[in-house]
Amino acid sequence: MAGAACAAAIIPAVSATSSVESTAAQRANRRGIRLLIAAMACFVINDALVKLASASMPAAQLIFLRGVMAALLVFAVVRASGVRLRRAELGQRWVVWRSAIDAVASMLFLVSLFHLPIANATAISMAAPLFLVALAVPILGERVDARRWTAIAVGFAGVLLVIRPSADGFDAFALLCLAATLMHALRDLAKRRIPAGIPSLAVTFATACAVALLAGLMSLIEGWRPFGLRESALLAGAAVFLAAGYQLIVLSTRAGDLSAIAPFRYTGLLWALLLGWVIWGDVPGALAWVGTAMLISAGLYLMRREHGRR
């Protein structure tokens, strides 16, 4: 009887503890979702600002100046947070590889963005998870079942609808954006090889410096053009939003369950659609809407399967 009484007393306590933990987890997930939505908004606003500046500035010069500003902002955050930047960490092989790949990807994406509607460029960039799963087979030796290959095929079919090939062929800048998306997937694979002990801010700083360096070299070939207060303000604003996006996305991934938070990265497309309509009056056609829906559905399915597999 005494054992039964003790059990009866323990069960409500365990239930109460589980309820508290569940509530705390839900709060953490909601916070992570809000942070990720804000991060995607920052990234898209950054894209919109550099796209506006590109109307009167050469691409390489623009990307170089924004890269320098972003690197200085990240460095300020590093100093404020007390993180030490060590040469050995910044020069670690996989940090260098990731930074170099990201620099090329950033150049390709931004050049394509300057010539595409922002919603189209953002939608194409959402194909990165498809490339990531497909590349994990030859590079990491992972096994992908038939359902995941089907999801990848559906996603890429959606990308084709967004790109909208015509009788004259594909838009060269859409293909450039797709190449940038492939490079972003390679960047994410390289990130998996970076030792866990290297701070994320060190990786971010190395990436910002790599982007600025590559763009600076390209600007020597492309040439410079005088710019005024408007362009300076646009680039400064872009750098602030870019640095804020980096910080918010790190905070979001640490806030809760990644499988619950990650799907909200697709809200970036909603921000891009809104800004594209408000600033440039861009409205995607019916095929682009269908392709975007296919792309997002495939990405969400792959995220869910990846979480279940782990």
Summary of the structure (lengths in Angstrom):
residues: 310
radius of gyration: 21.9
end to end distance: 43.6
largest distance: 88.4
contacts: 1002
relative contact order: 0.20
helix: 83%
strand: 1%
